[in-house]
Amino acid sequence: MKAFFAFLFVIVIISRSVLGIHLDPNFQTNTRKQYKISINDVGLWALGFECQINGGQTVSRLINPGDESLFEFHAGDGDATFVPCDFYWGKKDRNIHVYDDSLKKQCGDNLVNTCKWKISSDGFYVYDISQNPPTFVKMNDW
């Protein structure tokens, strides 16, 4: 039996070199989390927002009723992850975090995390996956 596994090991080594199979030197062994932010306009005309995501990138959008805007980013496990957004609607403006450590319960803390938001004339609602059944919960007023 040991001879069989030794033979198999030799075959794997030879086939790697013959086929040119090499380990990717850029492969990261640390965990990278994916974050998806969904912002849905419920009845507001010309809802504008600007969000700062990890790495200094800015996401700016102008959406109308029924529109959904989706953006995503990645962060290392253990990185401080927060996404502040400035929202503008008519003469109103509000800055909220659409993702931070306080929203892990509502949005998840897995390898793939989705934070769904609905914005309406009376405030900001997040889809809370910790509820049974999951539902939108009001988090902020304008």
C-alpha positions as CSV (number, residue, x, y, z in Angstrom):
1,M,0.0,0.0,0.0
2,K,2.9,2.4,0.8
3,A,4.3,1.7,-2.6
4,F,1.1,2.6,-4.3
5,F,0.9,6.0,-2.5
6,A,4.6,6.6,-3.2
7,F,4.0,5.9,-6.9
8,L,0.9,8.2,-6.9
9,F,3.0,11.0,-5.3
10,V,5.7,10.6,-8.0
11,I,3.0,10.7,-10.8
12,V,1.6,13.9,-9.3
13,I,5.0,15.6,-9.1
14,I,5.9,14.6,-12.7
15,S,2.6,15.6,-14.1
16,R,2.8,19.0,-12.4
17,S,6.2,19.7,-14.0
18,V,5.2,18.2,-17.4
19,L,1.9,20.1,-17.6
20,G,3.4,23.3,-16.2
21,I,1.1,23.5,-13.1
22,H,2.5,25.9,-10.6
23,L,1.2,27.4,-7.4
24,D,0.0,31.0,-7.9
25,P,2.5,33.2,-6.0
26,N,-0.2,35.9,-5.7
27,F,-2.6,33.5,-4.0
28,Q,-3.6,35.0,-0.7
29,T,-4.1,32.6,2.2
30,N,-5.8,35.2,4.4
31,T,-9.6,35.4,4.3
32,R,-11.1,38.1,2.1
33,K,-14.7,39.0,2.8
34,Q,-17.1,40.2,0.2
35,Y,-19.6,42.9,1.0
36,K,-22.6,43.8,-1.2
37,I,-24.5,47.0,-0.5
38,S,-28.0,47.3,-2.0
39,I,-29.8,50.7,-1.9
40,N,-33.4,50.7,-3.1
41,D,-35.4,53.9,-3.6
42,V,-39.0,53.6,-2.4
43,G,-40.9,56.6,-3.8
44,L,-38.3,59.3,-3.8
45,W,-37.4,61.3,-6.9
46,A,-33.8,62.1,-7.4
47,L,-32.3,60.3,-4.4
48,G,-28.6,61.0,-4.5
49,F,-25.9,59.3,-2.4
50,E,-22.1,59.2,-2.2
51,C,-20.4,56.4,-0.3
52,Q,-16.8,55.9,0.7
53,I,-15.7,52.3,0.5
54,N,-12.4,50.6,1.6
55,G,-9.4,51.6,-0.4
56,G,-10.5,55.2,-0.8
57,Q,-13.0,54.6,-3.6
58,T,-16.1,56.7,-3.9
59,V,-19.5,55.4,-5.2
60,S,-21.8,58.2,-6.3
61,R,-25.3,57.6,-7.7
62,L,-28.6,59.3,-8.4
63,I,-31.6,57.0,-8.4
64,N,-35.4,57.3,-8.8
65,P,-38.4,55.3,-7.4
66,G,-38.1,51.6,-7.9
67,D,-34.4,51.8,-8.8
68,E,-31.8,49.7,-7.0
69,S,-28.2,50.5,-6.8
70,L,-25.7,47.7,-6.0
71,F,-22.0,48.0,-5.3
72,E,-19.5,45.6,-3.6
73,F,-16.1,45.6,-2.2
74,H,-13.7,43.2,-0.4
75,A,-11.9,43.5,2.9
76,G,-9.5,41.3,4.8
77,D,-10.8,39.3,7.8
78,G,-10.2,41.5,10.8
79,D,-10.0,44.8,8.8
80,A,-12.1,47.6,10.2
81,T,-14.9,47.7,7.7
82,F,-17.4,50.6,7.5
83,V,-19.1,52.3,4.7
84,P,-20.3,55.9,5.4
85,C,-22.8,57.4,2.9
86,D,-24.1,60.9,2.4
87,F,-27.7,60.8,1.2
88,Y,-29.4,63.8,-0.5
89,W,-33.1,64.1,-1.3
90,G,-34.6,67.6,-2.0
91,K,-33.4,69.8,0.8
92,K,-32.7,66.9,3.2
93,D,-29.4,65.3,3.7
94,R,-28.2,62.6,6.1
95,N,-24.9,60.7,6.7
96,I,-25.3,57.1,7.8
97,H,-23.1,54.0,7.8
98,V,-24.7,51.5,5.4
99,Y,-22.2,48.9,6.8
100,D,-20.1,48.8,10.0
101,D,-19.5,46.4,12.9
102,S,-22.8,47.3,14.5
103,L,-24.7,45.9,11.5
104,K,-23.2,42.4,11.5
105,K,-26.3,41.0,13.1
106,Q,-28.6,42.5,10.4
107,C,-26.3,42.0,7.4
108,G,-24.1,39.0,8.3
109,D,-20.5,38.4,9.2
110,N,-19.7,35.6,6.7
111,L,-17.4,35.4,3.7
112,V,-20.2,37.0,1.6
113,N,-22.3,39.7,3.3
114,T,-25.2,41.6,1.9
115,C,-26.7,44.8,3.4
116,K,-30.0,45.7,1.8
117,W,-31.4,49.2,2.4
118,K,-34.7,50.8,1.5
119,I,-34.8,54.5,1.6
120,S,-38.2,56.2,1.9
121,S,-39.6,59.6,2.8
122,D,-39.8,58.6,6.5
123,G,-36.3,57.1,6.8
124,F,-33.8,54.4,6.2
125,Y,-34.6,50.7,6.6
126,V,-32.2,47.7,6.7
127,Y,-33.1,44.2,5.8
128,D,-32.5,42.4,9.1
129,I,-31.6,38.7,8.5
130,S,-31.6,38.1,12.3
131,Q,-35.4,38.5,12.4
132,N,-37.7,35.5,12.0
133,P,-38.8,35.9,9.3
134,P,-36.2,38.4,8.0
135,T,-37.8,41.9,7.5
136,F,-36.9,45.5,6.9
137,V,-36.3,47.4,10.2
138,K,-36.2,51.2,10.5
139,M,-32.7,52.3,11.5
140,N,-32.6,56.1,10.9
141,D,-34.9,59.1,10.2
142,W,-34.1,61.8,7.7
